[in-house]
Amino acid sequence: MPAVMADPLTLPRLPRLPEDGTDWRRVAKVITAQRHLEGEGFQVRRPFPGVDLALADPFLLLDHMGAVEYAPGEAKGTPWHPHRGFETVTYIIDGAFQHQDTTGGGGLISDGGTQWMTAASGIQHIEQPPPELVAKGGLFHGVQLWVNLPRAQKWVKPRYQDIEARDVKLLAADDGSSLVRVIAGSLAGHDGPGDTYTPINYLHATVAPGARLTLPWPREFNALVYVLSGRGTAGVEEVAVDEGQMAVFAGSHHKGDGDGIVLRAAGAQPASSPNGWEILVLGGLPIREPVARYGPFVMNTREEIVQAFEDFQAGRMGTIPAEHVPHLSSADENLS
């Protein structure tokens, strides 16, 4: 169950879009996420990158972590590792994750919080479940999104944004039935807290069972809808999209009053999605630059990738802080 919930009837409402004057985006394809092992061995579902990365531009990767109920000792994270040339955005829906990086950024991301790390010219970081989750187990559910940076911003100074659950902009559907959380971007004039180099929208919506959600959408943005849990349909043609699947919308080709996305939750939802259909809605202005990627680095040319590895090996992407070792008193030493 998402940590950030609210009564939609008390929130600002999205505008009702005219049925005839709106250019309703149609669904171009549905992609089923593939399962992968990441970090120290935790499983993710990954709808992209896939065969046609250009469909997701400016996004590079989406990893869906959970939802999973960890037993004691099961929770895992990642070791220290570098990045260059893009941003990692980690959104924790339920549970908690700890982040630390070589610029001094980091902290605990929990229950609706987001950490926005701009790797840019180069950084190292580590992501781990907190000791309490490792020791006791518990619910964990989150998403990590990679956002590409244009060539001109790949060399800016790394930065870290800590977006807490209370910072997210909450909106209601036009009929008050569904809840929309704006993490970044702008929806009908309502801005999310995430500060982005690349123009994007990043939303999390809970669509009530049987409800219809319409969203005004920038004509120049692409549009992707990924299902976190539950079932529903995307587009005016009502294409079925279930948990672990992503609907890719076609681009805009008309000159009506504006673009719109229509989504509808199934009337009956599975027990794993008691509040309705849980979806991420993503879109952005395509960068349309060459993409050279290898492991943790995303640049424009192969030569820049080689340079990234050389810079990392030469220690130019930050220094991992020394681990603090508690001081042992003479009494403690006698016990050992």
N, C-alpha and C positions, 0 to 999 in steps of 0.2 A: 504494500500500500504506500503510495507516495507520501513523503513526509509533509510536503507543502500542500495543504488542502485549505479550502475556504468555501463559504457559501456563495455561489455565483450570483444569487439574487441581490447581494450587497455590493457587488463590484461594478466598475464602469463597463458598459456593454459595447461590443463591436457593432458597427453599423450594419443595418440590413441591406444586403446588396440586391439591386434590381435584377429580376430573373432575365429580362429581355435585353437590358443594356450592358450586361456583364459578359466579358469574354471568358467563359469557363474553360480552364485548362483541362485537357484530356490526358488520360494515362497512356504513356508510350510503352511502358513495360513494367512487369513486376519481377523483382529479384529476390530470391531466397538466400538468406545469409548462410555462409559456410562456417563450420566450427573449426577453431584453431586453438592451439595452446600457446600462451604468452608468459613472459616473465619466468617465475619460478615454477610454472606448471598450472596456472589457472586457465580455465576454458573461457573463450569468448565466441560470440557470434558476429560475423563480419560480412555485411552486405556489399561493401566496397572497400578497397579497390577491386575491380573485376576486369572484364574484358574491355569495356569502354570507359576509361577513367574520365574522358571529356564530359560525360553526362553529369558527373558530380562536381566538376570545376566550379568554385575554388576549393572544394573539400577533397581531401586525399584519402582518408580512412575513417571508418566508424566501427568501433568495437563495443559490443553490447555485453556487459559483464553481469551475469545472473539473469533473473533473480535466483538466488541460491541460499539455502539455509545451511550454513557451515556447522559441522560438528566441531567440538573442541580440537584444536591442533590442525584443522584443515585449511584455514584461510592463508592465502599466499599473495605475494606482491611481485615487485621487480627489483633486481639489484641496481646499483648505480649504472647509468648509461648516458651517452651523449645525444644531443639533437642539434641540428642546424637547418635554417631555411624555412621554418614554418612555426605554427603554434599548436600546442596541445591543450585541449579543453576537456577537463574531467568533471562530469556532473554526477554527483552521488544522490540517487533517488531515495535509497534506504540504506542505513548502516553508515560506515565511516571508512576513510582512507587517509593515511598520513603522507604528506609530500615534503620533500626537502630538496633544494637545489643549490648550486655553487655560487649563486648571487646572494644567498641568504634568504631567499623567498621560501615560503612554505607554511605548513601548519596542518591542522586537522580539517579535512573536508567531510561534512556529515549532513545527513538528512535534508537534502534539498540544496546544499551548497555546491559551488562551482569553483574550481581553480583554473585560471586562464594563464598558461605559461607561454610567453613569446620567446621561443628559443633563438630565433633570428640568427645573429652572428655566431652563436655557439654557447652551449650550456650543458651541464650534467645534472641529472636529478635521480631521485629514488622515490618509489611509491610502494608503501607497505600498509597492510592492515594494522590497526592499533593493537597493542598487546592484549587488551581486554577481549577483542574479537578473536584473536588467536587462541587465547586461554579458554574462553567460555563458549566460543562459537556464536552463531546468530545470523540474522538476515543481512544479506548484502546484495545491492542492486545498483548498477551504475553504467555510465556510458563515457567512452573517450572518443572525442572527435579531433581529427587533425585538419587544420585550416592552412592552406597554402599562403605564402606571402609573395607579392609581386617582386620582380627582380630588384627594384629600387629599395625595398624594405628588408630584403634578406640579410643585409649587413647592419641593421640597426642594433642598438644595445638591447640585450635581453631584459625582459621585465616580467613581473608577476602580479596578477590581479586576484584578490581573494573576494569572491562574490558570495555573500552569505544568503541563506534562504530568505531572510526578511528583505533583501535588496531586490529580489525578482519582482517585476511588474506583473500583477494579477489582473486578468480581464475575464469577462463573461461573454458567452455567445450572445448573439442578438436577441435570442428568446430566453436568456438566463439559465439555460439547461446545462451548459458545459463550462469548464474552467480552462483558461489558457494562461500559461506562464511564459512571459517574454524574458528570456535570459540575455539575448543580445539582438540588436537591430531595432526596427520600428514597425509597429502594426497599428494601422489606422491612427497614426499620430501619437501612439503610446510607446515610449522608448524603454528598452531593457538596459540593465546596468553594464553589460559587457562592452568594453571599449575595443573596437576592432580596427585593424589596418585595412582589411578587405571588407567592403560592404556586404554584410550577410544578415539573415534572419535566423534565429535559433529559438524555437518554441517547443514547449512540452504541453500537450493538451490532454485533458481527461474528458472524453465525450460520453455523456450519459447514455445508458442503454436505450437504443432506438432513436437517439437524437441526431439531428443534422447540424453540422458545423460548417459555416462558410467563412472564408478568410479573404480579405482584399490582399492582392499580391502585386509587388512591383513588376511591371511589364518586362524589365530588363533582367530580372532574376530567374534562375532556374528554380525548380521546386521538387523536393523529395519528401516522402512521408514514410517513416519507419515505425513499425508496430512493436512496442515494448511488451504489451500483453493485451489479450482480448482479440476481438475480431470485428471487422467492419468492411466498408467499401470506400473506394476513392474514385472521384470524378463523377460527372453527370451520367456516365455510362455504367456506374456502380460496379467497378471491378473489385472482386473480393481480395482483401489483404489481411492476413492473419499474423499472429505473433512470429517474429523473426523474419518477416518479409518487408520489402520496401517497394513502394510505388514511385516510379519515376514519371513525372509529368512532362508532356511535350511543351516546347516553347510557345511564346505568344506570336501569332501571325495576323491578328485582326486589329482594327482601330475602333473598338467600341469605347464605352465610357471608362472601362478599366478591366483589369484581370481579376479573376477570382478562382479560389480552390474550394471545392465542395467535398465534404467527407461525411460519412454516416456510420454510426455504431450499430452493430447488430442488436436486435431486441433482447436476445438471450446471450449473456456473457459467461465465460467459464469461471469456476470458483477462484482461479488465480487472479481474476481481474474484477473484484467486487464492486468497484466504483464506476466501471465502464471501460471503454476502449482507451488504452494508454498509448499515445503516439508522440513521436518527435516530428516536427515539421521544420525542414531545413531549406534554405535557399540563399543564393548569393550571386553576385556579379561575376561572371566567368573572367578569369585572368587572361586566358588564351595565350600563354607563353609556353615554350618548351619545358618539359618536366623531366629531369634526370633524378632518379631516386635509387638509393641503395641503403637498405637497413634503416638506420635512424637519421639519414640525411636526405634532404630534398632540395635540389638546386636546379639550375637551368641547363648545365652542360656536364658531360662526363669529367672534364678537367676540374670543375668545381667540386665534384664528388671526391676525386683523388686528393684535392687540396684539403677537403674536410677531414679525411682520414689522417693525412699528414699533420694537420693542425691539432687534432685530437691526440695523436701519439706524442706530439711535442708538448703537450700540456697547455695548449692555448684555449681550452674550453672550460676553464675553471679548475679549481683544486678542491678535491673532496675533503671536507673538514675532518680533522682527526677525531676519532671516537673517544669520548670522555670515559676515562677509567676511574671509578670511585677510589678514594684513598682508603687504604686499610690501616686501621689502628693497630698498635702492638697486641691488643687483646684479640682482634680479629685474626692476626697472623698466628697467634698461639693456638687458635681453634682449627687452623687449616692443616 
